[in-house]
């Protein structure tokens, strides 16, 4: 039983890896155009990233390659300083990512709230959907004021209609094949069928646009070669390279960690974030020394891999190896793959990636979460992933602070000895200090006041300052105040601690988040 299960897993990984290898081709070519490098360089990057990241990955089944996010980050660097600076930047980017993993900083990425991830997935789905329409355009030279200008224009109506029909046919194959058999990934079946149809149509006189047409050249690959970046190491060089390396490294790890979380949910397993950070860093460092443009995890191809049955690092190795084999020895087949088939595959990925249930949330979830989902989706579409995630986390934190800040309450009790007791209930931090100050009636209170924090917790320096402010006001009013159930570090930070705090054995041991400690 175990042997048959192992054989089935190997078969699934191999077939899903081959499917991903085919799906990587048009994406890698497109990313090359974004970055301003040759398609072969981008394809070789996909191979190196895929191989190395799959070996060291902390999330088996995840696919790494050259990506749109990294291409966008490095585009201006390449335009201004050339490829050698690019290679040096990729090496440094990898080193930064390795250090983040070694010092276990990747764990903080798991603090990204679910609404942020939801918005990212929805936004990314729309971005992937819109990106595919570039393959429905062709280059055309037009005359403007007597000058020839090359521009992208839509396919003629008849060609557009035929391509859309074949895209729909591809999507139908992917949808219905699993209902008949799950022995072979439906995406692979669709690509093979569409390629056969494209070749047959070409022989009959009608040409479907292919990968070769989209690249503008016949793809002929070669093995990546070791190459030390030809740059003079100096302060001026580092001033140019470091900002790009840092931004690229953070963007890459953000996308990798979010992809890891998506796959965790799809497979009901848990990947290793810090190990994945190291894997991405090693892959990029090696990439830089083999003339690569850098990359990270690809959520679209990773989802294709998982949905096609890929579960182990073997699928990633097969995807990268298959891509290299296809480029080197199967260029005829690769160049003949119709864009309609690949677009159909990506459209099905879009359908599977978009969280359709989020459209039905309505009043079922807090409105704050809906605001975060919408904001992150829009920023992902119109800006970039890193900005979207950062803004989403900040929005979530501010909304949480606002909501938590309103929840602090007080129970006022008059004791038999003439004292008044304020029993604080709730978390005291920067978001709740304003309401905390309003809880006290300093003018009309008796001469002896007790503030009890047994049901509260002091979280930061803003809370300490608020407590100190209240004690000073009572002190200036000539009234005695006693603070109970404060931790020792709270007592250390209060300026008037010696004169106003009553220490008792019930004091808690929690710590305040404050740099002064």
Residue pairs with C-beta under 8 A, 6 or more apart in sequence:
9 311
9 312
10 314
12 308
12 309
12 310
12 311
12 315
13 309
13 310
13 311
13 312
13 314
13 315
13 318
14 314
14 315
14 318
15 184
15 185
15 188
15 308
15 309
16 185
16 304
16 305
16 306
16 308
16 309
16 310
16 315
16 318
17 305
17 310
17 314
17 315
17 316
17 317
17 318
17 319
17 321
17 322
18 188
18 318
18 319
18 322
19 185
19 187
19 188
19 191
19 304
19 305
19 308
20 63
20 301
20 304
20 305
20 308
20 310
20 315
20 319
20 322
21 318
21 319
21 320
21 321
21 322
21 323
21 326
22 188
22 191
22 322
22 326
22 337
22 342
23 187
23 191
23 300
23 301
23 304
23 342
23 345
23 346
24 46
24 50
24 63
24 65
24 298
24 301
24 319
24 323
25 43
25 211
25 219
25 323
25 326
25 334
25 337
25 342
26 135
26 211
26 214
26 339
26 342
27 65
27 68
27 298
27 300
27 301
28 39
28 42
28 43
28 45
28 46
28 65
28 66
29 39
29 42
29 43
29 211
29 214
29 215
29 219
30 68
30 131
30 134
30 214
31 42
31 66
31 67
31 68
31 70
31 71
31 293
32 38
32 39
32 41
32 42
32 43
32 66
32 71
32 293
33 39
34 68
34 71
34 72
34 75
35 42
35 70
35 71
35 72
35 74
35 75
35 78
35 293
36 75
36 78
36 79
37 78
37 83
37 86
37 293
39 215
39 217
39 219
40 219
40 220
40 221
40 222
40 327
41 291
41 292
41 293
42 66
42 71
42 293
43 66
43 219
43 221
43 323
43 327
44 221
44 224
44 290
44 291
44 292
45 65
45 66
45 287
45 292
45 293
45 294
45 295
46 65
46 66
46 295
46 320
46 323
47 224
47 320
47 321
47 323
47 324
47 327
48 224
48 283
48 286
48 287
48 290
48 292
48 320
49 64
49 65
49 66
49 283
49 284
49 287
49 292
49 294
49 295
49 296
49 320
50 63
50 64
50 65
50 316
50 317
50 319
50 320
50 323
51 316
51 317
51 320
51 321
52 279
52 282
52 283
52 286
52 287
53 62
53 64
53 279
53 280
53 282
53 283
53 297
53 316
54 64
54 313
54 315
54 316
54 317
54 319
54 320
55 279
55 313
55 317
56 275
56 278
56 279
56 282
56 283
57 64
57 275
57 276
57 279
57 313
57 316
58 260
58 271
58 272
58 273
58 274
58 275
58 276
58 277
58 278
58 279
59 259
59 260
59 263
59 264
59 271
59 272
59 276
59 297
60 271
60 311
60 312
60 313
60 315
60 316
61 263
61 267
61 302
61 305
61 306
61 310
61 311
61 312
61 313
61 315
61 316
62 256
62 259
62 260
62 263
62 271
62 276
62 297
62 302
62 305
62 316
63 297
63 298
63 301
63 302
63 304
63 305
63 315
63 316
63 319
64 256
64 280
64 283
64 295
64 296
64 297
64 298
64 316
65 295
65 298
65 301
66 292
66 293
66 294
66 295
67 252
67 255
67 295
67 296
67 297
67 298
68 127
68 131
69 251
69 252
69 255
69 296
69 384
69 385
69 386
70 248
70 251
70 252
70 293
70 294
70 295
70 296
71 293
72 384
73 244
73 247
73 248
73 251
74 86
74 89
74 244
74 248
74 293
74 294
77 85
77 86
77 89
77 240
77 244
78 85
78 86
81 240
83 291
84 229
84 230
84 231
85 229
85 231
85 237
85 240
85 241
86 293
86 294
87 227
87 229
87 231
87 288
87 289
87 291
87 292
88 229
88 231
88 237
88 241
88 288
89 241
89 244
89 245
89 248
89 288
89 294
90 245
90 248
90 284
90 285
90 287
90 288
90 292
90 293
90 294
91 229
91 284
91 285
91 288
91 289
92 241
92 242
92 245
92 288
93 244
93 245
93 246
93 248
93 249
93 252
93 281
93 284
93 288
93 294
94 249
94 280
94 281
94 282
94 283
94 284
94 285
94 286
94 287
94 288
94 294
95 281
95 285
96 245
96 246
96 249
96 281
97 249
97 252
97 253
97 277
97 278
97 280
97 281
97 284
98 277
98 278
98 281
98 282
98 285
99 281
100 106
100 249
100 253
100 277
100 281
101 274
101 275
101 276
101 277
101 278
101 279
101 280
101 281
102 274
102 278
104 274
105 274
105 277
106 253
106 257
106 273
106 274
106 276
106 277
107 273
107 274
109 253
109 254
109 257
109 258
109 273
110 257
110 261
110 273
111 393
112 257
112 258
112 261
112 389
112 392
112 393
113 372
113 392
113 393
113 396
115 369
115 370
115 372
115 373
115 376
115 392
115 396
116 372
116 376
116 389
116 392
116 393
116 396
117 258
117 261
117 262
118 355
118 358
118 373
118 376
119 372
119 373
119 374
119 375
119 376
119 377
119 380
119 388
119 392
120 258
120 376
120 377
120 380
120 385
120 388
120 389
120 392
121 262
121 299
121 353
121 354
121 355
122 354
122 355
122 358
122 373
122 377
122 380
123 376
123 377
123 378
123 379
123 380
123 381
123 388
124 299
124 300
124 353
124 380
124 385
125 350
125 353
125 354
126 350
126 354
126 377
126 380
126 381
127 380
127 381
128 300
128 346
128 349
128 350
128 353
129 347
129 350
130 381
132 343
132 346
132 347
134 152
135 209
135 214
135 339
135 342
135 343
136 154
136 155
136 160
136 163
136 343
137 152
137 153
137 154
137 155
138 152
138 153
138 155
138 209
139 150
139 151
139 152
139 153
139 216
140 150
140 151
140 152
140 153
141 148
141 149
141 150
141 151
142 148
142 149
142 151
143 149
154 160
155 163
155 209
159 209
162 206
162 208
163 208
163 209
163 339
163 340
163 343
166 194
166 197
166 208
166 338
166 340
166 341
166 344
167 340
167 343
167 344
167 347
168 344
169 194
169 340
169 344
170 190
170 191
170 194
170 340
170 341
170 343
170 344
170 345
171 344
171 347
171 348
173 186
173 189
173 190
173 193
173 344
174 186
174 187
174 189
174 190
174 344
174 345
174 348
175 186
175 348
176 186
177 184
177 186
177 189
177 190
178 186
182 309
185 308
185 309
186 308
187 304
187 308
187 345
187 348
188 308
190 341
190 344
190 345
191 337
191 341
191 342
191 345
193 341
194 337
194 338
194 340
194 341
194 344
195 333
195 336
195 337
195 338
195 341
197 208
197 338
198 208
198 210
198 336
198 337
198 338
198 340
198 341
199 336
201 207
201 208
202 208
202 336
208 338
208 339
208 340
209 338
209 339
209 340
210 335
210 336
210 337
210 338
210 339
211 219
211 334
211 335
211 336
211 337
211 339
211 342
212 218
212 219
212 335
212 336
213 339
214 339
218 331
218 335
219 327
219 331
219 334
219 335
220 327
220 331
221 324
221 327
221 328
221 331
222 328
223 324
223 328
224 290
224 291
224 292
225 290
225 291
226 289
226 290
227 289
227 290
227 291
228 289
229 288
229 289
231 237
231 241
247 386
248 294
249 281
249 284
250 386
251 296
251 384
251 385
251 386
252 280
252 284
252 294
252 295
252 296
252 297
253 277
253 280
253 296
254 385
254 386
254 389
255 296
255 297
255 299
255 385
256 276
256 277
256 280
256 296
256 297
257 273
257 276
257 277
258 299
258 385
258 389
259 297
259 298
259 299
259 302
260 271
260 273
260 276
260 297
262 299
262 302
262 303
263 271
263 302
263 303
263 306
264 270
264 271
266 303
266 306
266 307
267 306
267 311
276 297
280 296
280 297
283 295
284 292
284 294
284 295
287 293
287 294
287 295
288 294
299 353
300 346
300 349
300 353
301 319
303 349
303 352
303 353
304 345
304 349
305 315
305 316
305 319
307 352
310 316
326 333
326 334
327 334
358 373
361 369
361 370
368 396
368 399
368 403
371 395
371 399
372 392
372 395
372 396
372 399
375 391
375 392
375 395
376 388
376 389
376 391
376 392
377 388
379 387
379 388
379 391
379 392
380 388
401 429
401 430
401 431
402 431
404 426
404 427
404 429
404 431
404 432
405 429
405 431
405 432
405 433
405 434
405 435
406 432
406 435
407 426
407 427
407 432
408 424
408 425
408 426
408 427
408 428
408 432
408 435
408 436
408 439
408 456
409 424
409 425
409 426
410 422
410 423
410 424
410 425
410 439
411 422
411 423
411 425
412 420
412 421
412 422
412 423
413 420
413 421
413 423
414 420
414 421
415 421
415 450
417 448
418 446
418 447
418 448
419 446
419 448
419 449
419 450
420 445
420 446
420 448
420 449
420 450
421 450
421 451
421 452
422 439
422 440
422 449
422 450
422 451
422 452
423 452
423 454
423 455
424 436
424 439
424 451
424 452
424 453
424 455
424 456
425 455
425 456
426 432
426 455
426 456
427 456
427 457
427 459
428 436
428 453
428 456
428 457
428 458
428 459
428 463
428 466
428 467
429 458
429 459
429 460
429 462
429 463
430 460
430 462
430 463
432 463
433 462
433 463
433 465
433 466
436 463
436 466
436 470
437 466
437 469
437 470
440 470
440 473
442 470
442 473
442 474
442 477
442 479
443 477
445 474
445 479
446 479
447 478
447 479
447 480
448 479
448 480
448 482
449 474
449 479
449 480
449 481
449 482
450 481
450 482
450 483
450 484
451 467
451 470
451 481
451 482
451 483
451 484
452 484
452 485
453 483
453 484
453 485
453 486
454 484
454 485
454 506
457 508
457 510
458 464
458 467
458 486
458 487
458 490
458 512
459 512
459 513
460 512
460 513
460 514
461 493
461 512
461 513
461 514
461 515
461 516
463 512
464 490
464 493
464 494
464 512
464 514
467 483
467 486
467 490
467 494
468 494
468 495
468 496
470 481
471 481
471 483
471 494
471 496
471 500
472 496
474 480
474 481
475 481
475 496
475 499
475 500
480 500
481 500
482 500
482 501
482 502
483 494
483 500
483 501
483 502
484 502
484 504
484 506
485 504
485 506
485 507
485 508
486 494
486 501
486 507
486 508
487 507
487 508
487 509
487 510
487 511
487 512
488 507
488 509
489 511
489 512
489 514
489 517
490 512
491 497
491 501
491 503
492 517
493 512
493 514
493 516
493 517
494 500
494 501
511 517
